[in-house]
Amino acid sequence: MSLSVPRLWIGSTEIIALADGGGPFFSPRAEAFPEATAAQWAEADRYDPGAVDAEGRWRLQFRAYVIRGDKGLTVVDAGIGPADSPAGSWAPVPGVLPESLAAAGIDPAEVDTVVLTHLHTDHVGWAVVTEAAVPSAGGAVDGDTSAGGRRPYFPNAEYLLQRAEFDALDALNPQLRETLTDPLAAAGRLRLLDGDTPLRTGRAVATPGHTPGHQSWSPTGASWRSSPAISWCTRSSCSTPSSPTRTRPTLRRPGGRGSACSAAKPPPRCTWRRRI
């Protein structure tokens, strides 16, 4: 399989975009945002052409990002995952993140940090895996298998999650306790953060709104409001009109006209019928 590996540099930090899968969202966008106007959709389409098909369904691109710096290798989010992942009930699994990592020349065992932006199933798929799903995945090391035969796909990494997100787990997606957080905790790989936190490369920034404990990755040395940051959001979830969303993960500068996530501001009373 030949996969393109887009790369971006911010100073001495390299950002590598990794594909995991692509496919339509499970409901038309008009159902998700019934109060959105034609003018709002036209503006969204101007920013994100080709993201909707002839039937009005979103074409979602599921990705993860690698942040390579002088002090370490960080992965931000973990895609839709293998065939037995929690996203399998709605997303086009299995994903191809292992192949994307290989195309980028990255061994999962090299990764020292995994930032989980939030607990929706299309962002955590490869975080924890079963041997049956990927027999040779992750460069497994002795003792990294956790309860239920599930283990961290990145065996030597510390997995970072905001405490506010962990505390909201039962409301967001209770199945992830058994399939994600319990195995990570059993393997000694889960670390809960309380707000903005320096990392080996860059920093984690608390950006609640999409979910109670949503976080983003940002370069070190500049304020969140004035520096680029990697943030993952889809129009499949929303909170308030001040938290605009977009179908594709993106490098963004929050609040500015050029912000990719300012493309489609959801109406103030959007509600969601399906947990992802």
Beta strands, then each sheet from edge to edge (+ up, - down):
strand 1: 7-10
strand 2: 13-24
strand 3: 59-69
strand 4: 72-76
strand 5: 113-115
strand 6: 128-130
strand 7: 150-152
strand 8: 158-162
strand 9: 190-193
strand 10: 197-198
strand 11: 203-206
strand 12: 215-218
strand 13: 229-231
strand 14: 250-252
sheet 1: 1+ 2- 3+ 4- 5- 8- 9-
sheet 2: 6+ 7-
sheet 3: 10+ 11- 12+
sheet 4: 13+ 14-
end
